[in-house]
Amino acid sequence: MNQKTLLALAKKHGTPLFIVDHNELRKNYALFRKHFPRVQIYYAVKVNSDPAIVKTFYDLGGSFDVASMQEFHTVHENIKKLPAKKRQHFIWDKIIYANPIKPIETLRELDRYKPLVTYDNHEEVKKIAKHAPHAGLALRLRVPNTGSMVELSSKFGALPGEAVDLIQYAHDAGLVVEGLSFHVGSQCTNPENYIQAILLCANIFHESRTRGFNLKLLDIGGGFPAAYDSSVPKVSELAKKINHELNRLFPKDIEILAEPGRFLVASAAHAVSKIIGKAVRNDKLCYYVNDGVYHTYSGVIFDHCRYRMKSFKRGKKRLCAVFGPTCDALDTISLAEQLPDLEIGDYLYSEDIGAYSAASSTHFNGFPPAKVIHINQQTL
Ligand SMILES: Cc1ncc(COP(=O)(O)O)c(C=O)c1O
């Protein structure tokens, strides 16, 4: 998306504006497919649950990782008109409920769809056996998240040493464990995390087999990094290492799944905001814009992500701070941006802000989330 298009859209639709480019979604999806030919792509809906994004991945033949009933229904909207048999097949084959902890109400609602769900502890097995006995299971393992931008291993994941016993426990409860899953942490730039996790899983597959359990699938989760800057390794490099290990350790009949989210959507959205105030504090020029960390820039807080603020105007740059519109001092987008001298009413924009942004935007302080618009929704 070039500057001219962004500016024209901001003038036409107003700000704050969140612009999703569906050509970029399709490009990222194709790139993932190209580099991971063996892997079935389950888009992680939480990363940006906009129904139009889900539809574009659906149209591409994508599968989905959902983690709440609302996300499940967002995907289900696309299949509700299919004949019952086809719809059921889609749910079996293309949806994973990848939240290891599920409320009883959710399990009761899920049971009739017979989905694949993740679990990582004994209590969850008891709940699933009682309230969703038709679900298939994937055991989520705790794996190294070293160096990933967002750590995901402290909350979920069975220890490798407990894995086979947890498979046995589920079996004894009358459930079927289809395979294993893990997550190396979001924005993982350290291939070693994948390598170690895949090796760990191969050992558990082996041990399970000796105990009479034939696991059929391996879900390698998310973690695939967005190219926020030049330090991020190329997906081709990462894929080479991951594919090598998958092919070395898992025969062709083992299904491999992945749950990329950030990789697919981060670069597909840009945000444009307007300068609504300006002040000099402690010798620093401070800009106040009409979008902030309670809104599109929520990733600053929840995703540990930094977004560059860029100007459409040129001029000598100086160190500035950029704040959001609410009364909370936490609403700070950046304390160190290089921006030229701008006027109230001028626009700023950020690129690559499609992941964990609009998804966690709030109405705090009476400021609604940015308007979302979609471009290139139809294939060319
Ligand atoms: C179970 C699961 N799968 C996939 C994802 C998406 O991962 P990523 O942000 O690395 O794309 C997440 C993110 O939290 C997750 O929890």
The ligand as a MOL file (V3000), in Angstrom:
LIG
                    3D

  0  0  0     0  0            999 V3000
M  V30 BEGIN CTAB
M  V30 COUNTS 16 16 0 0 0
M  V30 BEGIN ATOM
M  V30 1 C -2.8210 -21.8550 20.1450 0
M  V30 2 C -2.3260 -20.7400 19.3020 0
M  V30 3 N -2.1510 -20.9530 17.9910 0
M  V30 4 C -1.7380 -19.9790 17.1670 0
M  V30 5 C -1.4780 -18.6930 17.6420 0
M  V30 6 C -1.0140 -17.6500 16.6840 0
M  V30 7 O 0.3440 -17.5860 16.7460 0
M  V30 8 P 1.1780 -16.4230 16.0720 0
M  V30 9 O 0.8620 -15.1630 16.8110 0
M  V30 10 O 2.5700 -16.8380 16.3090 0
M  V30 11 O 0.8060 -16.3490 14.6560 0
M  V30 12 C -1.5970 -18.4360 19.0220 0
M  V30 13 C -1.2870 -17.1270 19.5660 0
M  V30 14 O -1.4500 -16.8390 20.7290 0
M  V30 15 C -2.0500 -19.4880 19.8720 0
M  V30 16 O -2.2240 -19.2850 21.1910 0
M  V30 END ATOM
M  V30 BEGIN BOND
M  V30 1 1 1 2
M  V30 2 1 2 3
M  V30 3 2 2 15
M  V30 4 2 3 4
M  V30 5 1 4 5
M  V30 6 1 5 6
M  V30 7 2 5 12
M  V30 8 1 6 7
M  V30 9 1 7 8
M  V30 10 2 8 9
M  V30 11 1 8 10
M  V30 12 1 8 11
M  V30 13 1 12 13
M  V30 14 1 12 15
M  V30 15 2 13 14
M  V30 16 1 15 16
M  V30 END BOND
M  V30 END CTAB
M  END
